[in-house]
Amino acid sequence: MKLFILPLAAVITLTSMSLMQDHNRLSAKEKKAGWQLLFDGKSTNQWHSYQNKPSDGWEVVNGELHCKEQDVAHRADLVTNADYKDFEFSFEWKVGKGANSGAMYHVTEDHDAAYQTGPEYQLIDDLGYAQKLEDWQKSGADYAMHPPSKIMAKPAGEYNHSKIIVHGPHVEHWLNGEKIVDFQLWTTEWEQLKAKGKWKDAADYGMRKTGRIALQDHGGGIWFRNIKIKPLQ
């Protein structure tokens, strides 16, 4: 029997292609459970820039959705074309050194910025960010409202898995298999947190009961893949 030895570069290429094919797909089980793919690894057809503003900061490369750090003339967040009320939103992400971004939900496009309506799941380089971070600024936090119970993010350059569950007023943030934030929207406690913090002058922050998912362009340096959502009844 003849043995064929592939050059190392060819092996790496084949492995990379195999890994790419394993991402941005739904299994038969996921399809049956009601999951919907929001990124196919090839296009942003299910997304648009916030308020359809000019944007050249996003690109799809090697099956990843990348927010560029450089050579960007117009920055804008990406938002889904569809609205979601109750859902489980799952995605993988990695940041470059010192990068900062976020995933927002229940976003409506009637304000200057997505964060003026949508609560934000913070995505940041916890270890390499230039300034000292408060707990409410760290990865997985309900930004400026609820800090994560654990610091679970991987170092810059490594992929994390995140999950946001919204069911009525109940919200959960998960990071790398651990639930790190759990809170109720619109309670007295929630209203008090909002009133004394960053969102005290943002009247519509967190008040929507349905809206779009937004991925934040905060200067770039973040990659996404395996973005999917399951609407909940």
Backbone hydrogen bonds in HBPLUS format (Angstrom, degrees):
<---DONOR---> <-ACCEPTOR-->    atom                        ^
c    i                          cat <-CA-CA->   ^        H-A-AA   ^      H-
h    n   atom  resd res      DA  || num        DHA   H-A  angle D-A-AA Bond
n    s   type  num  typ     dist DA aas  dist angle  dist       angle   num
A0010-ALA N   A0007-PRO O   3.02 MM   3  5.34 122.2  2.37 104.9 119.0     1
A0011-VAL N   A0007-PRO O   3.10 MM   4  6.48 155.0  2.16 152.8 160.3     2
A0012-ILE N   A0008-LEU O   2.93 MM   4  6.23 162.3  1.97 156.9 161.2     3
A0013-THR N   A0009-ALA O   2.95 MM   4  6.15 155.5  2.01 143.0 150.0     4
A0014-LEU N   A0010-ALA O   2.90 MM   4  6.12 165.0  1.92 152.6 156.0     5
A0015-THR N   A0011-VAL O   2.88 MM   4  6.07 159.4  1.93 150.1 156.2     6
A0016-SER N   A0012-ILE O   2.88 MM   4  6.05 160.0  1.92 149.0 154.4     7
A0017-MET N   A0013-THR O   2.92 MM   4  6.17 157.1  1.98 149.3 155.7     8
A0018-SER N   A0014-LEU O   2.94 MM   4  6.15 155.2  2.00 146.2 152.9     9
A0019-LEU N   A0015-THR O   2.91 MM   4  6.19 157.9  1.96 151.2 157.0    10
A0020-MET N   A0016-SER O   2.94 MM   4  6.16 157.2  1.99 148.1 154.3    11
A0021-GLN N   A0017-MET O   3.03 MM   4  6.24 150.8  2.12 144.4 151.9    12
A0022-ASP N   A0018-SER O   3.18 MM   4  6.45 127.6  2.47 136.6 149.8    13
A0022-ASP N   A0019-LEU O   3.07 MM   3  5.11 137.2  2.26  96.8 109.1    14
A0023-HIS N   A0020-MET O   3.20 MM   3  5.41 155.7  2.26 104.9 112.1    15
A0031-LYS N   A0027-SER O   2.96 MM   4  6.26 163.3  1.99 155.4 159.7    16
A0032-LYS N   A0028-ALA O   3.01 MM   4  6.20 158.4  2.06 145.3 151.0    17
A0033-ALA N   A0029-LYS O   3.02 MM   4  6.22 142.0  2.17 139.8 150.2    18
A0033-ALA N   A0030-GLU O   3.10 MM   3  4.99 120.8  2.47  91.7 106.9    19
A0035-TRP N   A0030-GLU O   3.01 MM   5  5.40 164.7  2.03 152.4 147.7    20
A0034-GLY N   A0031-LYS O   3.12 MM   3  5.24 153.7  2.19 101.4 109.6    21
A0036-GLN N   A0229-ILE O   2.72 MM 193  5.29 148.9  1.81 147.0 157.6    22
A0229-ILE N   A0036-GLN O   2.90 MM 193  5.29 157.5  1.95 148.4 155.7    23
A0038-LEU N   A0227-ILE O   2.88 MM 189  5.41 163.8  1.90 143.1 145.3    24
A0047-TRP N   A0044-THR O   2.99 MM   3  5.33 158.7  2.03 123.0 123.6    25
A0081-ASN N   A0046-GLN O   3.00 MM  35  5.64 148.9  2.10 138.6 135.6    26
A0048-HIS N   A0079-VAL O   2.87 MM  31  5.54 149.0  1.96 153.4 163.6    27
A0079-VAL N   A0048-HIS O   2.81 MM  31  5.54 166.9  1.83 163.9 167.8    28
A0052-ASN N   A0049-SER O   2.69 MM   3  4.75 149.8  1.78 138.6 132.4    29
A0050-TYR N   A0077-ASP O   2.85 MM  27  5.46 153.3  1.92 153.2 154.6    30
A0053-LYS N   A0050-TYR O   3.10 MM   3  6.01 158.8  2.14 124.2 127.3    31
A0056-ASP N   A0074-HIS O   2.99 MM  18  5.70 157.0  2.05 151.5 151.4    32
A0068-LYS N   A0057-GLY O   2.74 MM  11  5.32 156.7  1.79 162.1 165.8    33
A0059-GLU N   A0066-HIS O   2.92 MM   7  5.32 151.8  2.00 151.1 159.7    34
A0066-HIS N   A0059-GLU O   2.82 MM   7  5.32 172.1  1.82 171.9 171.2    35
A0061-VAL N   A0064-GLU O   2.96 MM   3  5.35 152.7  2.04 153.1 157.4    36
A0064-GLU N   A0061-VAL O   2.94 MM   3  5.35 154.1  2.01 115.2 123.5    37
A0065-LEU N   A0224-PHE O   2.88 MM 159  4.98 169.6  1.89 148.2 151.0    38
A0224-PHE N   A0065-LEU O   2.80 MM 159  4.98 144.9  1.92 136.3 148.1    39
A0067-CYS N   A0222-ILE O   2.93 MM 155  5.50 169.6  1.94 167.8 170.8    40
A0221-GLY N   A0067-CYS O   2.79 MM 154  5.87 151.3  1.87 156.1 152.7    41
A0078-LEU N   A0215-LEU O   2.97 MM 137  5.16 158.8  2.02 152.3 154.9    42
A0215-LEU N   A0078-LEU O   2.76 MM 137  5.16 155.5  1.82 149.5 158.1    43
A0080-THR N   A0213-ILE O   2.92 MM 133  5.50 148.3  2.02 152.3 161.9    44
A0084-TYR N   A0211-GLY O   2.61 MM 127  5.40 159.1  1.65 147.8 149.9    45
A0211-GLY N   A0084-TYR O   3.13 MM 127  5.40 150.1  2.22 124.5 133.0    46
A0232-LEU N   A0086-ASP O   2.86 MM 146  5.14 171.2  1.86 121.4 122.9    47
A0087-PHE N   A0166-VAL O   2.82 MM  79  5.39 141.0  1.97 141.8 154.7    48
A0166-VAL N   A0087-PHE O   2.89 MM  79  5.39 166.8  1.91 161.0 165.4    49
A0088-GLU N   A0230-LYS O   2.91 MM 142  5.13 143.0  2.05 132.0 143.9    50
A0230-LYS N   A0088-GLU O   2.84 MM 142  5.13 152.9  1.91 143.5 152.7    51
A0089-PHE N   A0164-ILE O   2.78 MM  75  5.08 169.4  1.79 155.3 158.2    52
A0164-ILE N   A0089-PHE O   2.83 MM  75  5.08 156.2  1.88 146.0 154.2    53
A0090-SER N   A0228-LYS O   2.87 MM 138  5.38 167.7  1.89 156.7 160.8    54
A0228-LYS N   A0090-SER O   2.89 MM 138  5.38 166.3  1.91 163.3 165.4    55
A0091-PHE N   A0162-SER O   3.05 MM  71  5.51 161.6  2.09 150.5 152.4    56
A0162-SER N   A0091-PHE O   2.84 MM  71  5.51 176.8  1.84 176.6 177.4    57
A0092-GLU N   A0225-ARG O   2.99 MM 133  5.31 159.7  2.03 170.2 165.1    58
A0225-ARG N   A0092-GLU O   3.07 MM 133  5.31 147.1  2.18 138.4 140.2    59
A0093-TRP N   A0160-ASN O   2.98 MM  67  5.34 148.9  2.08 138.0 147.8    60
A0160-ASN N   A0093-TRP O   2.75 MM  67  5.34 157.1  1.80 150.1 156.8    61
A0094-LYS N   A0223-TRP O   3.06 MM 129  5.39 147.3  2.17 141.6 147.4    62
A0223-TRP N   A0094-LYS O   2.93 MM 129  5.39 159.4  1.98 158.0 163.4    63
A0157-GLY N   A0095-VAL O   2.83 MM  62  5.80 136.3  2.02 155.7 168.2    64
A0096-GLY N   A0221-GLY O   2.75 MM 125  5.00 153.6  1.82 150.4 149.6    65
A0099-ALA N   A0096-GLY O   3.11 MM   3  5.42 164.4  2.14 135.2 132.8    66
A0125-ASP N   A0099-ALA O   3.01 MM  26  5.64 148.6  2.11 168.2 161.2    67
A0101-SER N   A0123-LEU O   2.63 MM  22  4.98 155.4  1.69 172.5 168.5    68
A0123-LEU N   A0101-SER O   3.10 MM  22  4.98 161.3  2.14 129.2 123.5    69
A0216-GLN N   A0102-GLY O   2.92 MM 114  5.20 169.0  1.93 160.2 159.9    70
A0103-ALA N   A0121-TYR O   2.98 MM  18  5.09 157.0  2.03 139.3 146.4    71
A0121-TYR N   A0103-ALA O   2.76 MM  18  5.09 175.8  1.76 148.9 150.2    72
A0104-MET N   A0214-ALA O   2.78 MM 110  4.89 158.7  1.82 142.7 149.5    73
A0214-ALA N   A0104-MET O   2.86 MM 110  4.89 160.3  1.90 132.6 136.1    74
A0105-TYR N   A0119-PRO O   3.19 MM  14  5.94 144.9  2.32 152.9 163.2    75
A0107-VAL N   A0212-ARG O   3.03 MM 105  4.75 166.6  2.05 133.8 135.4    76
A0212-ARG N   A0107-VAL O   2.79 MM 105  4.75 170.7  1.79 133.7 134.0    77
A0116-GLN N   A0113-ALA O   3.20 MM   3  5.70 161.1  2.24 112.3 118.1    78
A0117-THR N   A0114-ALA O   3.20 MM   3  6.02 170.2  2.21 122.9 125.8    79
A0118-GLY N   A0114-ALA O   3.06 MM   4  6.11 176.3  2.06 161.4 160.8    80
A0206-GLY N   A0117-THR O   2.82 MM  89  5.51 161.3  1.85 131.1 135.6    81
A0143-TYR N   A0120-GLU O   2.86 MM  23  5.41 148.7  1.96 158.0 159.8    82
A0122-GLN N   A0141-ALA O   3.02 MM  19  5.36 165.9  2.04 151.6 156.1    83
A0140-GLY N   A0122-GLN O   2.81 MM  18  5.11 167.9  1.83 142.1 142.3    84
A0129-TYR N   A0125-ASP O   3.01 MM   4  5.45 123.7  2.34 153.4 153.5    85
A0137-GLN N   A0134-GLU O   2.93 MM   3  5.33 160.2  1.97 115.1 121.1    86
A0138-LYS N   A0135-ASP O   3.20 MM   3  5.44 169.1  2.21 112.1 115.4    87
A0144-ALA N   A0136-TRP O   3.33 MM   8  5.18 163.9  2.36 129.4 133.6    88
A0141-ALA N   A0138-LYS O   3.01 MM   3  5.77 161.8  2.04 145.8 149.1    89
A0142-ASP N   A0146-HIS O   2.89 MM   4  4.86 159.1  1.93 154.0 155.5    90
A0145-MET N   A0142-ASP O   2.81 MM   3  5.49 144.3  1.94 152.0 154.2    91
A0146-HIS N   A0142-ASP O   2.93 MM   4  4.86 149.1  2.02 133.6 142.4    92
A0149-SER N   A0180-ILE O   2.77 MM  31  4.88 149.0  1.86 129.0 139.7    93
A0158-GLU N   A0155-PRO O   3.14 MM   3  5.94 153.0  2.21 147.4 148.6    94
A0176-ASN N   A0161-HIS O   2.75 MM  15  5.02 173.8  1.75 162.7 164.2    95
A0163-LYS N   A0174-TRP O   3.14 MM  11  4.91 155.2  2.20 129.0 128.5    96
A0174-TRP N   A0163-LYS O   2.80 MM  11  4.91 160.4  1.84 157.1 157.9    97
A0165-ILE N   A0172-GLU O   2.96 MM   7  5.07 164.9  1.98 145.6 150.3    98
A0172-GLU N   A0165-ILE O   2.89 MM   7  5.07 152.5  1.96 145.3 152.2    99
A0167-HIS N   A0170-HIS O   2.93 MM   3  5.29 165.0  1.96 156.6 161.4   100
A0170-HIS N   A0167-HIS O   3.16 MM   3  5.29 150.0  2.25 128.8 124.1   101
A0185-LEU N   A0169-PRO O   2.67 MM  16  4.68 163.6  1.70 136.9 141.7   102
A0171-VAL N   A0183-PHE O   2.91 MM  12  5.48 166.0  1.93 169.5 169.6   103
A0183-PHE N   A0171-VAL O   3.02 MM  12  5.48 161.9  2.06 152.7 158.4   104
A0173-HIS N   A0181-VAL O   2.94 MM   8  4.89 160.8  1.97 134.1 137.0   105
A0180-ILE N   A0173-HIS O   2.91 MM   7  5.90 157.2  1.96 155.6 163.2   106
A0181-VAL N   A0173-HIS O   3.30 MM   8  4.89 147.4  2.41 141.8 138.5   107
A0175-LEU N   A0178-GLU O   2.84 MM   3  5.37 158.2  1.89 149.9 154.9   108
A0178-GLU N   A0175-LEU O   3.15 MM   3  5.37 162.3  2.19 110.5 116.1   109
A0191-GLU N   A0187-THR O   2.90 MM   4  6.16 162.0  1.94 152.8 157.6   110
A0192-GLN N   A0188-THR O   2.95 MM   4  6.17 149.4  2.04 146.6 154.9   111
A0193-LEU N   A0189-GLU O   3.00 MM   4  6.29 157.1  2.05 149.8 155.6   112
A0194-LYS N   A0190-TRP O   2.99 MM   4  6.25 163.0  2.02 152.4 157.0   113
A0195-ALA N   A0191-GLU O   2.94 MM   4  6.06 155.7  2.00 142.4 149.2   114
A0196-LYS N   A0192-GLN O   3.20 MM   4  6.34 139.1  2.37 145.1 153.0   115
A0197-GLY N   A0194-LYS O   3.40 MM   3  5.43 160.5  2.44 103.0 108.6   116
A0200-LYS N   A0197-GLY O   3.28 MM   3  5.69 162.2  2.31 121.8 120.8   117
A0202-ALA N   A0199-TRP O   3.00 MM   3  5.02 161.1  2.04 108.1 114.0   118
A0205-TYR N   A0202-ALA O   3.04 MM   3  5.43 161.7  2.08 116.2 122.1   119
A0207-MET N   A0204-ASP O   3.21 MM   3  5.31 171.3  2.22 124.1 123.7   120
